[in-house]
Amino acid sequence: MSSMKITSAALLSGALFGLGLAVSGMTDPMRILGFLDVAGEFDPALLFVLGGAVLTTLVLFRFVLRRPHPVFAERFQVSELRVIDRPLLLGAALFGIGWGLAGYCPGPALVGLGVLSSEALWFVPAMIGGMLLHRLLRGR
């Protein structure tokens, strides 16, 4: 497959994802923190965004996997891991703590960085630092 086609598809997919985040308001950390504040000023907007994503996946995933291979790849890369282990649970907990403290996860943070959000300007370097620390500790 052409490297240019793969890169173009990745850029288009990322731009579409970012646009969806921006249109839905999910690039605003206060919307996320409002969703997590179930005992205070709860904001259900994220619930509708997540529901739309799950519904889309439920409907379309089976059609996508009926194809012999992706449009720009030799084969599908579907995880075969079926075990819930300590690294998965620890990573999920750390992700959730960071998400709850900052109101950002990687996708919205990168979109926020693109519009020079002050929160994203400190969050993204910290996120990259965490990724580099993980690689260092795991020996990769």
C-alpha positions in Angstrom: 0.0 0.0 0.0 1.1 3.5 -0.7 2.6 5.4 2.3 1.0 8.5 1.0 -2.5 6.9 0.9 -2.1 5.6 4.4 -0.9 9.0 5.7 -3.7 10.8 3.9 -6.3 8.4 5.4 -4.8 8.9 8.9 -4.8 12.6 8.6 -8.4 12.7 7.2 -9.6 10.3 10.0 -7.9 12.4 12.6 -9.3 15.6 11.3 -12.8 14.1 11.2 -12.4 12.9 14.8 -11.1 16.3 15.9 -14.0 18.1 14.2 -16.4 15.8 15.9 -14.8 16.5 19.3 -15.0 20.3 18.6 -18.6 20.3 17.4 -19.7 18.2 20.3 -17.9 20.5 22.8 -15.7 17.6 24.1 -12.6 19.7 23.7 -13.7 21.8 26.7 -12.3 20.2 29.9 -15.1 21.7 31.9 -17.7 19.7 30.0 -15.8 16.5 30.9 -15.4 17.5 34.5 -19.2 18.4 34.5 -19.9 14.8 33.4 -17.8 13.4 36.1 -19.4 15.6 38.8 -22.4 13.4 39.4 -23.1 14.8 42.8 -22.9 18.5 41.7 -23.6 20.2 38.4 -23.8 17.1 36.2 -23.5 17.7 32.4 -24.8 14.6 30.4 -23.3 15.8 27.1 -20.5 13.2 27.1 -23.0 10.4 27.7 -24.7 11.3 24.4 -21.3 11.5 22.5 -20.3 8.1 24.0 -23.7 6.6 23.2 -23.4 7.8 19.6 -20.0 6.2 19.3 -21.1 2.9 20.7 -24.2 2.8 18.5 -22.2 3.6 15.4 -19.7 0.8 16.3 -22.5 -1.7 17.0 -24.1 -1.1 13.7 -21.0 -0.7 11.4 -18.3 -2.9 12.9 -19.8 -6.1 11.6 -19.9 -4.7 8.0 -16.3 -3.5 8.2 -15.0 -6.8 9.4 -16.7 -8.7 6.6 -14.2 -7.0 4.2 -11.2 -9.2 3.4 -8.9 -6.4 4.6 -9.0 -2.7 5.3 -8.9 -0.3 2.4 -5.3 0.8 3.0 -3.8 -2.2 4.9 -3.0 -5.9 4.3 -5.0 -7.1 7.3 -7.1 -6.0 10.2 -5.2 -5.4 13.4 -7.7 -6.6 16.1 -6.3 -7.3 19.5 -6.3 -11.0 20.5 -5.7 -10.2 24.2 -8.4 -11.7 26.3 -6.9 -11.3 29.8 -7.6 -8.5 32.2 -4.2 -8.2 34.0 -2.5 -5.8 36.5 -1.0 -3.5 33.8 -4.4 -3.0 32.2 -6.1 -2.2 35.5 -3.3 0.1 36.6 -3.2 1.9 33.3 -7.0 2.3 33.3 -6.9 3.7 36.8 -4.1 6.1 36.0 -5.9 7.2 32.9 -9.1 7.8 34.8 -7.4 9.7 37.6 -5.7 12.0 35.0 -8.9 12.4 33.1 -10.8 13.3 36.3 -8.2 15.8 37.4 -7.6 17.5 34.1 -10.8 16.9 32.1 -8.6 15.9 29.1 -7.7 12.6 27.4 -5.3 12.4 24.5 -7.7 13.2 21.6 -9.3 16.4 23.0 -5.9 17.5 24.4 -4.4 17.4 20.9 -7.4 19.3 19.5 -7.0 21.8 22.4 -3.3 22.2 21.6 -4.2 23.0 18.0 -6.2 26.0 19.3 -3.6 26.9 21.9 -5.8 26.1 24.9 -3.8 27.0 28.1 -4.8 23.7 29.7 -3.6 21.7 26.7 -0.3 23.6 26.7 0.6 22.0 30.0 -1.3 18.7 29.6 0.2 17.6 26.3 3.8 17.8 27.5 2.9 16.0 30.7 1.1 13.3 28.6 4.2 12.9 26.4 6.4 12.8 29.4 4.2 10.0 30.8 4.5 8.0 27.6 8.3 8.4 27.5 8.5 7.4 31.2 6.4 4.3 30.4 8.7 3.3 27.5 11.8 3.8 29.7 10.3 1.7 32.5 9.2 -1.0 30.1 12.5 -1.1 28.4 11.4 -0.2 24.9 
